[in-house]
Amino acid sequence: MEVHILNGDALKEKFPTSIGGELIVARECLVDGNVSGKDLSELFINRQIYLGESYGISQGEYQKSIQEFERIKSIDSDSIVNLWFENDLFCQVNLWFCAYLLNSNGISAEIFLVQPNTELQYGFGGMNEYALIKAYNKKCRIKPESLSALSQLWRCYQLKNVENILKITKRIANDFPLIRDAVIAYIESIPTQKSPGRPKTALMEIIKRLGTNAFEPVFQEFSKSECIYGFGDLQVKRLMKELNQF
């Protein structure tokens, strides 16, 4: 069996039927909020709480996300697994988590990475059916040791272990040359005594430059200049509210 783990429902809706296979959606935004938890149960509880408080997502709605991740854990070992993820930080953190699920459950299937062939800002969203098929045909196999490294990145991300994230990134740079940009963006997003972190700093600069805090123009400009984060409107609205700008 061939399994496709997709980076969102938008890709599922336009996924080429000619490719075939089972579709699983990584329906999460693990780049955003509390990701602590000694095991999956605790992680999912913390995610439910955070997403409910921050975005009004109900427990029942989040249960649908959990069900998708449970499907990843039960993939047959003789399957071919295709991971459809982009290079922005939003996608990368979800990819690391999916790699963790595959690796920790001893799934020995052939695993491939499918990535968009368009600019980072638009990713799969900017691709038609023909382009998606072309990207699928250019998929790259993920070696077991590389899958293990991606899995380790998730655990280090959970623990906020920046030093080890950098070490692992350097180790797998040849296999994933674009991952460094996302990792650097993550490090620069961490608040310090002197800075609220790159995303908020960028938003403040955009608001000042545009002379407005109206969401649409600010969001559009942020999506262009800070596309490496892959933030959607919900994440940017939250950041603007924390800056008292929305």
C-alpha positions in Angstrom: 0.0 0.0 0.0 1.1 3.6 -0.7 0.4 6.2 2.0 0.6 10.0 1.6 1.0 12.1 4.7 -0.1 15.6 3.7 0.7 19.0 5.2 -2.9 20.1 5.3 -6.5 19.8 4.1 -5.9 22.3 1.3 -3.5 19.8 -0.3 -5.9 16.9 0.3 -8.6 18.8 -1.6 -6.5 19.2 -4.7 -4.5 15.9 -4.4 -4.3 14.2 -7.9 -6.5 11.2 -8.0 -4.2 9.6 -10.6 -1.5 9.2 -7.9 -3.7 6.9 -5.8 -3.0 5.7 -2.2 -4.3 6.4 1.3 -4.3 10.0 2.4 -3.5 11.1 6.0 -3.5 14.8 7.0 -1.1 16.2 9.6 -3.7 18.6 10.8 -1.7 20.5 13.4 0.3 23.7 13.9 3.0 22.4 16.3 5.1 25.5 15.5 2.6 27.4 17.7 2.2 27.0 21.4 2.8 24.4 24.1 4.3 21.2 22.8 5.4 19.7 26.1 4.5 16.2 27.2 6.4 13.2 28.4 4.3 11.0 26.1 1.7 11.4 23.3 -1.3 11.5 25.6 0.1 14.3 27.6 1.2 16.2 24.5 -2.3 15.9 23.0 -3.9 17.1 26.2 -1.6 20.1 26.3 -2.3 20.9 22.6 -6.1 20.6 23.2 -5.8 23.1 26.1 -3.6 25.6 24.1 -5.6 25.5 20.9 -8.9 25.8 22.8 -7.7 28.8 24.8 -5.9 30.5 21.9 -8.2 29.7 18.9 -11.4 28.3 20.3 -10.8 24.8 18.8 -13.1 22.3 20.6 -12.0 19.0 22.0 -14.1 17.2 19.5 -12.5 19.1 16.6 -9.0 18.4 17.9 -9.8 14.7 18.3 -10.0 14.6 14.5 -6.3 15.6 14.4 -5.4 13.0 16.9 -7.2 10.3 14.8 -5.0 11.2 11.8 -1.8 10.8 13.9 -3.1 7.5 15.2 -3.4 6.4 11.6 0.3 7.2 11.1 1.2 5.0 14.0 -0.7 2.0 12.4 0.9 2.2 8.9 1.9 -1.3 7.7 5.7 -1.9 7.5 5.4 -3.0 3.9 3.9 0.3 2.8 5.4 3.1 0.8 5.1 6.4 2.8 5.3 9.8 1.1 5.7 12.8 3.3 4.3 15.9 1.5 5.9 18.9 3.4 7.3 22.3 2.5 10.4 24.0 3.8 8.9 26.7 6.1 9.1 26.3 9.8 5.4 25.5 10.2 5.7 22.5 7.9 9.1 21.4 9.1 8.0 21.1 12.8 5.0 19.0 11.7 7.4 16.9 9.5 9.7 16.3 12.5 6.7 15.1 14.5 5.5 12.8 11.8 9.0 11.4 11.5 9.0 10.8 15.2 5.7 8.9 15.0 7.1 6.7 12.2 10.5 6.2 13.8 9.2 5.5 17.4 6.7 2.9 16.1 9.4 1.0 14.3 7.7 1.5 10.9 10.3 0.1 8.4 8.4 1.2 5.3 10.1 2.9 2.4 9.7 6.6 3.2 10.0 9.5 0.7 9.9 13.2 1.0 7.8 15.1 -1.6 8.4 18.9 -1.8 7.0 21.7 -3.9 8.9 23.1 -6.8 7.6 26.6 -6.4 8.8 29.5 -4.3 8.5 29.1 -0.5 5.7 31.6 -0.1 3.2 29.6 -2.1 4.4 26.0 -1.8 1.9 23.3 -2.7 -0.8 26.0 -2.8 0.7 27.5 -5.9 0.8 24.2 -7.8 -1.7 22.7 -10.2 -2.4 19.0 -10.6 0.3 18.6 -13.2 2.9 20.3 -11.0 1.9 18.1 -8.0 2.4 15.0 -10.1 5.7 16.2 -11.2 6.8 16.9 -7.6 5.6 13.4 -6.7 7.7 11.8 -9.5 10.8 13.7 -8.1 10.4 12.5 -4.5 13.5 11.7 -2.6 14.0 8.7 -0.4 14.6 9.3 3.3 17.3 7.0 4.6 16.6 5.3 8.0 19.3 7.3 9.7 17.9 10.6 8.3 14.4 9.6 9.5 15.9 9.0 12.9 17.6 12.5 12.8 14.3 14.2 11.9 12.7 12.3 14.8 15.4 13.6 17.1 14.7 17.1 15.9 11.2 16.8 17.2 12.3 15.7 20.7 14.9 18.5 20.8 12.2 21.0 19.7 9.9 19.8 22.5 12.7 20.3 25.0 13.8 23.6 23.5 17.3 22.2 23.1 18.7 24.6 20.5 22.3 23.3 20.8 21.3 19.8 19.7 18.9 21.1 17.0 21.9 22.8 15.4 24.1 19.8 15.7 21.5 17.5 14.1 20.8 20.1 11.4 24.5 20.2 10.5 24.7 16.4 10.4 21.9 16.1 7.9 22.6 19.2 5.9 23.5 17.2 2.8 20.2 15.3 2.8 18.1 18.3 3.7 19.9 21.4 2.5 17.0 23.8 3.1 16.3 22.7 6.7 18.9 25.1 8.1 16.8 28.2 7.1 13.8 26.9 9.1 16.0 26.1 12.1 17.6 29.6 12.0 14.1 31.1 11.8 13.1 29.0 14.8 16.1 30.2 16.9 15.5 33.8 15.9 11.8 33.5 17.0 12.8 32.8 20.6 12.3 35.9 22.8 15.2 37.4 24.6 15.7 40.2 27.1 16.4 42.5 24.2 13.9 41.3 21.6 10.4 39.7 21.5 11.7 37.5 18.7 11.9 37.8 15.0 8.2 37.4 14.1 7.0 40.1 16.4 9.9 42.4 15.6 9.1 42.0 11.9 5.4 42.7 12.5 6.2 45.9 14.4 8.5 47.0 11.6 5.8 46.3 9.0 3.1 48.2 10.9 5.4 51.2 11.2 6.4 51.1 7.5 2.9 50.7 6.3 1.5 53.2 8.7 -1.4 50.9 9.6 -2.2 48.0 11.8 -5.1 46.8 9.5 -4.8 43.0 9.4 -5.0 42.3 5.6 -2.1 44.5 4.4 0.1 43.6 7.4 -0.6 39.9 7.0 0.2 40.1 3.3 3.5 41.9 3.9 4.4 39.5 6.7 3.7 36.5 4.5 6.0 37.9 1.8 8.9 39.0 4.0 8.7 36.2 6.6 7.5 33.3 4.5 10.1 31.1 6.1 7.7 30.8 9.1 4.7 29.6 7.1 2.3 31.3 9.6 -1.3 31.5 8.7 -3.8 34.2 9.5 -4.5 32.7 12.9 -0.9 32.8 14.0 -0.3 36.3 12.8 -3.6 37.6 14.4 -2.4 36.1 17.7 1.0 37.8 17.5 -0.6 41.1 16.7 -3.0 40.8 19.6 0.0 40.1 21.9 1.5 43.3 20.5 -1.8 45.2 21.2 -2.0 45.8 17.4 -5.2 43.9 16.6 
